[in-house]
Amino acid sequence: MQDVILHQYDSSPFSEKIRLMLGYLELESLWVEIPPIMPRDDLMPLTGGYRRTPVLQIGREIYCDSALMAKVLAERAGDDRLFPVDAAATAEVFAQWIDTFLFRVVVALAFQPKALAGNQVMQDPSEAAAFMADRAAFTAGSTALQMDLSVAQSHFTSFLDMMERQLANVRFLFGEVASIADFSVYHCLWFIEARPILASEFALYPQVQRWMASMQAFGHGQHLSIDSSAALEQARRAPDLAKYELLQDGVQVLPIDYGFQPVAGALVAASGAPRDCYSIFRVDEVVGQVLVHFPKIGFRIEAVSQGSE
Ligand SMILES: N[C@@H](CCC(=O)N[C@@H](CS)C(=O)NCC(=O)O)C(=O)O
């Protein structure tokens, strides 16, 4: 069986969502610690340009976006708790709202001046400048991660109030078992909790704290660290791709909200690919054939105009 490789970095909340899911599903994995800012020279041959974090690799197949990774991992574990059969669509739509709207709220809180004051990267002026320049390039052309601090604060408080009331009556958000919804909320709250100066945000919410502790207890599963060159090698040595049918050549896929760095190739229907995703076939000079999968929700596909590929 081929290894599950997670390309991630320590402080990334969406990475924490997947790390915790690996623990919940009791899946073994290999982790590559990628740099928090570009360049990521060993990742780009795999993704073909996609630079959001995390990225999941299995052989020469790449899964972009944590929403898609959750499906792939649940399927691999043969476990339907993340997508409970009688509430899969509702849980998924809820998670999508959290991963976009609530994430925007917590980004505004986590990057407010008082929170940055305690951040190690921001202490060093040249590291801080490099980080800010990287994120400006990353979010160019998008306002999807921007929110006034006062708006973010009031939405965060209202959200915690709702969570607290519900969690007084139930263990997890959709019942007695944790689902995809819990993992989406968890990584957003983890992002805030990780900043000591903001930790008091949770003081008035004992049920939320109890729920956070239950989530944390799932752990990260058995995992080993590997370096990025070993991950490239795994792709290079992986068996050929399963059968695929060419649907449309000359396309590119990119997120609809932020991180507009496209991945170009051919749209294919691949056997074994998850449902409701775009599978892009590319041939890379470093690793050869690669199939890069994106969920349809949150991404768009378009023809590449001549000369832009
Ligand atoms: N919808 C994406 C969001 C991913 C995302 O925004 N990740 C952040 C880090 S947690 C990111 O990519 N930041 C810029 C970077 O790492 O290059 C997902 O679920 O994977």
The ligand as an SDF file (V2000), in Angstrom:
LIG
                    3D

 20 19  0  0  0  0  0  0  0  0999 V2000
   -9.5020   25.8600    1.5330 N   0  0  0  0  0  0  0  0  0  0  0  0
   -8.0940   25.5350    1.7440 C   0  0  0  0  0  0  0  0  0  0  0  0
   -7.4640   26.6440    2.5710 C   0  0  0  0  0  0  0  0  0  0  0  0
   -5.9860   26.4330    2.7900 C   0  0  0  0  0  0  0  0  0  0  0  0
   -5.2990   27.6760    3.3710 C   0  0  0  0  0  0  0  0  0  0  0  0
   -5.8010   28.8070    3.3360 O   0  0  0  0  0  0  0  0  0  0  0  0
   -4.1160   27.4340    3.9130 N   0  0  0  0  0  0  0  0  0  0  0  0
   -3.2670   28.5250    4.3810 C   0  0  0  0  0  0  0  0  0  0  0  0
   -2.4020   28.0170    5.5280 C   0  0  0  0  0  0  0  0  0  0  0  0
   -3.3290   27.3250    6.8500 S   0  0  0  0  0  0  0  0  0  0  0  0
   -2.3130   28.9040    3.2810 C   0  0  0  0  0  0  0  0  0  0  0  0
   -2.2990   28.2720    2.2490 O   0  0  0  0  0  0  0  0  0  0  0  0
   -1.4780   29.9270    3.5180 N   0  0  0  0  0  0  0  0  0  0  0  0
   -0.4920   30.3080    2.5610 C   0  0  0  0  0  0  0  0  0  0  0  0
    0.5870   29.2820    2.3860 C   0  0  0  0  0  0  0  0  0  0  0  0
    0.7560   28.3970    3.2280 O   0  0  0  0  0  0  0  0  0  0  0  0
    1.2720   29.3730    1.3780 O   0  0  0  0  0  0  0  0  0  0  0  0
   -8.0200   24.1720    2.4180 C   0  0  0  0  0  0  0  0  0  0  0  0
   -9.0070   23.7500    3.0280 O   0  0  0  0  0  0  0  0  0  0  0  0
   -6.9980   23.4780    2.2780 O   0  0  0  0  0  0  0  0  0  0  0  0
  1  2  1  0
  2  3  1  0
  2 18  1  0
  3  4  1  0
  4  5  1  0
  5  6  2  0
  5  7  1  0
  7  8  1  0
  8  9  1  0
  8 11  1  0
  9 10  1  0
 11 12  2  0
 11 13  1  0
 13 14  1  0
 14 15  1  0
 15 16  2  0
 15 17  1  0
 18 19  2  0
 18 20  1  0
M  END
$$$$
